[in-house]
Amino acid sequence: MSPGRPLDLGGADVDAVRDALEGAVREANEAIRAALRRARVRVGHKPGEGPVTEADYAADDILHARLMPLVPGARWLSEESAEVAPLLHGEPTWVVDPLDGTREFLRGLPEFGVSVALFVGGRLALGAVGLPAEEAVLSAIVAGGRREARRDGVPLPALPDDGVVRRVVVSRHDYERRRLHYQIPYEVYPCGSSAVKLVHAAGLDTDVYFSTGPRSVWDVAGGAAVFEGVGGALLQVDGRRLVLSPQEIEVPAFVAGAPADGLALLRRLGAPIAD
């Protein structure tokens, strides 16, 4: 599917699917807030991956129930639920992280979110990010000749693509453990969830998100849709565009910004920019 070709959702209307997606993410937001209101949150651990909570599973159940009927024949790829069968390239696929930033959720930091994206024809088509702490939902359509994003129904403005970098957001781990801010010649601040960092960079309070990677596609895809909806781009460390796919779970290091801003950061860091 090329960006300008009409978006084929098996007869489903893309605007209706987007509206339903926003509604599902709002329900997932509320399930996460409900877990926070309890005196105690049940926590488990996935070997080699970190904590998982009852809020992760509650949000995942809601999203699966609400999203799967929307697009005929769609498949499901989530961090917190098993695949029914191997994914085939090009099939419509929901890619979901029901609670991105579980560690921050458990620390009481408002840096967690719900990340959902739909890939069609192997390309990112639309997506949404829920911000439970702010009771907000952002969504975007980035295929079928459309590129637009909104927050709670209000259109978001396009990013200024001026090559000027003032603020950079990085992972809280890179900030607290690796002291990455001492290596970046701009104002730097930490945040937990990848989806939330992409929303920060899409919302004009940050110029670039620098991800040292690797991340998982479900961490990034929903925020990437919102980010692309305001004219942003994910760039690999050599400056080439990063193309996400449900077939590639691991996402390498990248910068996310308006194209000129992302390149400006990479050049200041001495990255080997491809011709």
N, C-alpha and C positions, 0 to 999 in steps of 0.2 A: 504493500500500500504506500503510494507516494503521498507527501503532505497535502497536495492539492486535489487528490482524487476523492470523490464523495465517500464518506465513512459508511461502510456496510456493517450494520449491527444485526443482520439477519431479520430485517423488517422492523426492528425497534427504532424509535425516534431518539436521536442523540440528546436532545434537550430534555426529554422525559427521563432518559436514563440518568442524565446528570442530576436532575432534581431528586430522583429516587436515591441516587448515590449520596447526595448531601443529607437527605433524611436518614439514611442508614448510618452515616458517620455521626450525626447528632445523637442517635440512639446509643451508639458505641461510646461516645463522650459521656453520656449520662450513666451508662453502666460502670464506667471507670470512676466517675465522681461518687456513685453510690458505694463502690468498694472503699473509697477513701473515707467515707462517712462512718464506716464501721469501726468499732474499737480495735479490731485486729484483722489483718489481711493475711490469708493463707498464702504461703510462699513455698515453691518447690525449686529444684535446680536441674537444669538440663546439662548433662555431662559435657564439659568443655565449652559451654556456651553462656552460663550465667543463670540468674534467677528468672523464674516465671511465676506469675501470680494468678489468683482467681480472676482478677480484673482482665488479664490477657485473654483467658479462655472465655469469659463472659462476652467481651467485645468481639472475639472471633466468631462465636456462635451467632451473634446478632448479624454481623456482616455477611456471613455465609448464607443465612436464611433470607436476608433481604436482597442480596446482590445476585445470587445465582439464577433466580427466575427472570432477571431483567434482559439478558442477552441470550438468545437461543444457542445452545451448543457451547456455551462458554465453559472454560476450565478454571481450576482454582489452585493457586499457589500461595500458601500462607506460612509464615514462620511457626504458627502454633497448631496447625492441623495437617494431617497426612494427605498426600496426593492420592486421588483415586486410581490414576494410571499415568504413565509417562506422558509428559507434554509433547505435543507435536508442533513443529515450527509453523507459525502463521495462524494457529487457532486463536480465537478470542480468549484471552486469559486474564482473570482478575489476579493481581499480585498485591498481597496484603501483609501489613504488620499491624496487628490490632492494638498493640501498645508498644510503640517505639520509645525507648528511654526508660525501661523498667527500673534500672538502678536509680535514676533520678526520682522516679515515682516513689520508690521505697525510701529515699532520703528526704522526701518532702519538698523537693525542688520542682517548680512548675515548668520543667523542661522536657515534657513527654507529650506524645501525640499519637494520633491514629493516622496511618498511612495506607491509602488505597489507590491503585492505578489499574486501568484497563488497557491491555495491549491488543491491537487488531492488526492482522497481517504482519505480525512481527514487530510492529512499531508502537510506541507510546501514543495513545489516542486521547485519553482523558484521565483525570485523577482528582483526588481530594486529600486534604489534611484536616484532621480534627484537633482542636486545641482544648482539651477538657478544662484546663485551669482557667481559660478565658471564655468558655462556653461559645466557641467560635468554630466555624467551618469555612475553609477556603477550597475552591474547586477551579478546574480549568479544562478547556477543550483545546487540544493541540494537534488536530488532524482534520482531514476533510476540508482543507482550505480555510480553517478557522484557527485563531490563536488568541485566546482571551482567558482572563482569570477574574474571579470575584471573591469577595469575603462577605459572608452573610448576605449575599445577593447584591452587594455593591461592587461595581466594576473596579478593578485595581489598575492604576496607571502604569504605563510602560516604564521600564528602567531607563535612566539616562545613560546612553552608551558613549561616555565621554573619555574613558581611559583614566579617570581620576579615582584613586583608591584612598579612602580615609579610614575605614574600619574593616576589620576582618574577624569573622567568627570561626572558632575552631572547636574541636571536641573537648569536653571537660577533662577527659583522660589526658589528651595531648597537652592541655594547659597545666593541669595539676601534677601530673607525673613526669611528662617529658619536657616541661617548661618551654614549650614551642614558641611562646610569645617573645622570647628573647632572640629568636632567629628571624622574626618578621618585622620589617622596618615600618610598621604602621600600628595604629591603635588596635589592640587585639583583646577579645573577650571570649570566655568559654560558654558552652551550652551543651546540653546532653543529647537529645534526639537529633538524628540526621534530618528527619522530616521538619522538625522545628527550626533547625539551622537554615534549611532551604527557604522556609517561610520568612525568617528574619532577612535573608538576603533578597527576597522578593518584595519585601515591604518597605524598602527605602531607608531603613534604619541601619543597614549594613551594606557595604559595597560588594564584598566577596566572602564566600564560605570556602575555606581551605580544608579538604579532607585528605589526610595522609593515607587512608585506606588500610586494609581492604574493608569494604562494607558489603552488605548483602543487598540484592536488588530490591527486596521488600522494604528495606530501610529507606531507600532513596527514591523509588519510583513515584509515589504520590506527591512528594515535595517537588520532584523534578518536573512533573506536569504543571504544577502551579507556577514554578519558576520559569519554565518555557512560555507559559501563558502571558508573562509580563515582558517577554523579550530576552530572558536570560539564556545562558548556555552552560552546559557542563563540559569542561575541557580537560583532557588528559594532560599530564605534566609536560608533554611535548607540544601542547597547544592545539592538538587536533580534537575535534568534537568527540565526546563520549556518547556512544549509542547504547542504550540499555536494552536488555532482552530477557524474557522469562527463561530462556535456555542458558543464560550465563548468570549463575547465582552470585558469584563474587564480583564486586565492583572495585576496580583499581583506584588508586589515588586520583583526585581530581580537584579542580577549582570550579566554583560556580559563581558566575557573575555575568553582567552584560559582557558581550564578547571582548570589547576593548579593555574593560576593567580586569577580566580574568587574565588576559595576555599581559597587561601591565604588571600584575602581581607576579606572574611566572618569570617575567624578564628581570624584575627586581631580585628574585630569588636565584637567578642564574640558571634557570631551567633550560634544557637544550630544545629550543623551539624548532619544530619541523618546518621546512620550506613549503 
